[in-house]
Amino acid sequence: MIKLNYIEEYVTLAENLNFTKTANHLYITQPALSRHISIIEEMVDAKLFIRNTKGVSITPAGQIVYESFKEILKAFNSANEQIKRLTSCNDGIDISGTLKINSPYYWAEKYIDPIKAHFAKTFPNVEVRAKSFQPIDCFIGMCNGEADIAIISMTISIDEINDQICRYEFARERLAVAMSLEHRLAGRSSVRLDEFKDDLFVSVEDENDSITNFTELVLSLMRKRGVEAKKVRFPHQMNTLETAILQSGGVSVVPLCFGEKTINLHDSTIIPLEDPDCVISMNCYYRANNENHALPLFLRSIREVFPKNSAKED
């Protein structure tokens, strides 16, 4: 049987037609190269190269062998690359298939897309499907097995729901205030919560949503600043937030990364909050009994993309 390195040496020689140059390129001695070529000639029972005072030339039989060996090397290198992709970082497990993520669309640009791109570099054979739902629907879909992961901002009391649900906090998102361009504070570069004690508070969370706590978190932060917010509730849809703000004359606390494009603001603006504790957790929820081989690898990608955050896991 011909060794793979003999095949590589043969192809290189056929392309260079120079024994010295080929030997130097492959870091072997010229006598060793000559011996390996002779072994191949013996195996095929044909003269493959002719050496004379004019140099080295390849015979018709040698050309046939060259073309065949090139295909062998090409096929081997292709197979080797695929194997590396499949086994990288996973102890030889064949990683392919589908990983499903539920997350509101407004987290895509800052969080979902970078993680997906990082994951795809190592595991290109895993199809990552991301679907956008309201936060609570993202969580319920993950619990029901419709998705492998739910990436949402609110911290859910998982102890009361299912002891198989795990939470990993991978980032912290700063909060901001959305307000009309006509608001008295609209021209500021940053604001404080205690400056809104006389404002109506517009919530984008469903009034009947007892499982999440974004609104309660914001109200708690306000109370710490001595502010008892006047609440006004509206349907929990981001694309109606500006209308709610303009109609009520109120303000809404939202994640800073939403930006004007995410919630499609035209006559309103978003201003960062100065308060250092005005942040929310970005959480990844998943089922501990999920047997999808891609899940732990995707969790690893999350940690690698967001390594500097003071993350914690439940």
Secondary structure, DSSP 4 states (H G I P E B T S, - for coil): ---HHHHHHHHHHHHH--HHHHHHHHT--HHHHHHHHHHHHHHHTS--EEEETTEEEE-HHHHHHHHHHHHHHHHHHHHHHHHHHHHTTTTT----EEEEEE--GGGIIIIIHHHHHHHHHH-TTEEEEEE---HHHHHHHHHTTS-SEEEESSPP-GGGT-TTEEEEEEEEEEEEEEEETTSTTTT-S-B-GGGGTTSEEEE-S-TT--S--HHHHHHHHHHHTT---EEEE--S-GGGHHHHHHHHT-BEEEEGGGHHHHTT-SSEEEEEB--TT-EEEEEEEEETT---THHHHHHHHHHHHS-SS--EE-
